Amino acid sequence: MPAQRGVGLILLVVVAGLVVGSLLGELLGGLLPSGWGQDLLTRGPTIGLTPPVTLDLRFLALAFGVTLKVNLVGVIGIVIAALTLRRL
């Protein structure tokens, strides 16, 4: 019988894979000379709220902002994290 996995655990593994993969992509991209190889590893879409959303209640102002920058190595990190979770 397979173990039940919560949504929180799956989300944690996917986000961890994205963070580690994106960090590796930025580090590897910094080692490469400028050109298409560096662009391939470091560039990607930015998803989120740009500029942040501001809620002004006159006595309190709150700013909400979430931005997710995805690159090629980050996507590979998500795939590796998902495969690792599947084997657990």
C-alpha positions in Angstrom: 0.0 0.0 0.0 1.6 3.4 -1.0 2.1 6.0 1.7 -0.3 8.9 1.6 1.4 12.2 0.9 -0.1 15.5 1.9 -0.3 18.5 -0.4 2.1 20.4 1.9 4.8 17.8 1.5 4.4 17.8 -2.3 4.5 21.6 -2.5 7.6 21.7 -0.2 9.5 19.2 -2.4 8.5 21.0 -5.6 9.5 24.4 -4.2 12.8 23.0 -2.8 13.6 21.5 -6.2 12.9 24.9 -7.9 15.0 26.8 -5.4 18.0 24.5 -5.5 17.8 24.2 -9.3 17.5 27.9 -9.8 20.4 28.5 -7.5 22.6 26.0 -9.4 21.5 27.6 -12.7 22.6 31.0 -11.5 25.9 29.7 -10.2 26.7 27.7 -13.3 25.6 30.7 -15.5 28.0 32.9 -13.6 30.9 30.5 -14.5 30.2 30.6 -18.2 31.3 33.4 -20.4 28.6 35.8 -21.8 26.7 34.3 -24.6 23.9 31.9 -25.4 25.1 29.3 -22.9 24.8 31.7 -20.0 21.5 33.0 -21.2 20.1 29.4 -21.5 20.9 28.7 -17.8 20.1 32.1 -16.2 17.2 33.5 -18.2 13.6 32.6 -17.8 10.1 34.0 -17.1 9.3 35.9 -14.0 5.9 35.0 -12.7 4.2 37.1 -9.9 2.9 40.4 -8.8 5.0 43.2 -10.3 4.8 45.8 -8.8 3.5 44.5 -5.4 -0.1 45.1 -4.5 -0.6 47.7 -1.7 -3.6 47.7 0.6 -3.9 51.1 2.3 -6.3 51.2 5.3 -5.2 54.7 6.3 -3.9 53.5 9.7 -2.1 50.5 8.2 -0.5 49.9 4.8 0.3 46.4 3.7 2.2 45.5 0.6 1.8 42.0 -0.9 4.2 40.7 -3.5 5.3 37.3 -4.7 7.7 36.8 -7.6 8.9 33.4 -8.9 11.8 33.4 -11.4 12.1 30.1 -13.3 15.1 29.1 -15.4 16.0 25.9 -17.2 18.0 24.3 -14.4 15.1 25.2 -12.0 12.7 23.2 -14.1 15.2 20.3 -14.1 15.4 20.6 -10.3 11.6 20.3 -10.0 11.7 17.1 -12.2 14.5 15.6 -10.1 12.6 16.5 -6.8 9.4 15.0 -8.2 11.2 11.7 -9.2 12.8 11.6 -5.7 9.5 12.1 -4.0 8.0 9.3 -6.2 10.6 6.9 -5.0 10.1 7.7 -1.3 
